[in-house]
Amino acid sequence: MTWWNSSADLILVLGASGGCCVSIIYAVCVNMRMSRCKTIRACGCICDRDVETAEEMKMELEHDNHGQQNRNNPAGNPRADI
């Protein structure tokens, strides 16, 4: 019996393939977002955009780091790293 005849195997293959496709799309989007290019041409699409300044990127990174610290320590109590 081949993998496409078994529903469990088919779901596994489709899930793994979908996960790979989503991760590739995510990686491309993150790299495009961090790009300093004003005009992006990819896969037949053209995008003109406003580029974030270095200060805006720094503020966003600090905000993301602060949010991750709050998720790791929801009570807001300072942790002593030993």
N, C-alpha and C positions, 0 to 999 in steps of 0.2 A: 504494500500500500504506500502511496506517495504522500508527501506532506500536505498537499493541497486537498486531499480527500479526508483528512482527519481535521475536525473543527478545532481541536485543541492546538494542533501544530500550526494550523493556518492563523489562528489568533496570535500565537507566539511570534510567528514570522512577521505578521503585519504590525504587531506592537513594537518589535525590535526595529523594523524598517522605519516606522513612523517616528520612533524616538530618535533614530539617527538623523532623519530629515529635519526634525525640529531643532536638534542641537546644532546642525550645520547652519540653518537659517538664523538661529540665535547668535552664533559666533559671527556670522557676516554682519548682522545688524549692530552688534556691539562694536565691531571694528569700524563700521561706517559711522557710528555715532561718535567715536573717539577721533575720527578723522578731522583734519583741519581744512579739508577741501570744501570750497564753496559750491561747486557743481560736481555732482556724482552721476556717472553714466555706468549702468550695470544691467546686463540682461535685456537690453533694449529700452530700459527706463532711464529717464533723465530727471534728476532732482536738483533744483536750486534751493539752497537753504541758508539760514543764518548760522554762523559758526559761533559756538560758545567761546567766551574769552577764558584765559587761563584762570582768572579769579573766580568765574562762575563754576568752572570745573572743580577747582579746589574747594569751594563752598559746598558743592554737591557731594564730593568725596567725604568731607568732614561730616556732613549730615548723614550719609549712609553709614559711616563708621559709628556715629553716635547712636543711630537706630539699632545697629547690630549689638552694641554694648548693652542697650536696654533690653533686647530680646534675651541675651545671655544672663542678665541679672534683673528679672522683672520686678523685684522688690525695691530696687533703687538703692540697695545697701552696697557700700563700697566693699569690694572683695580684696583680700590680701593674697596676692599670688605668692605662693611659697615654692 
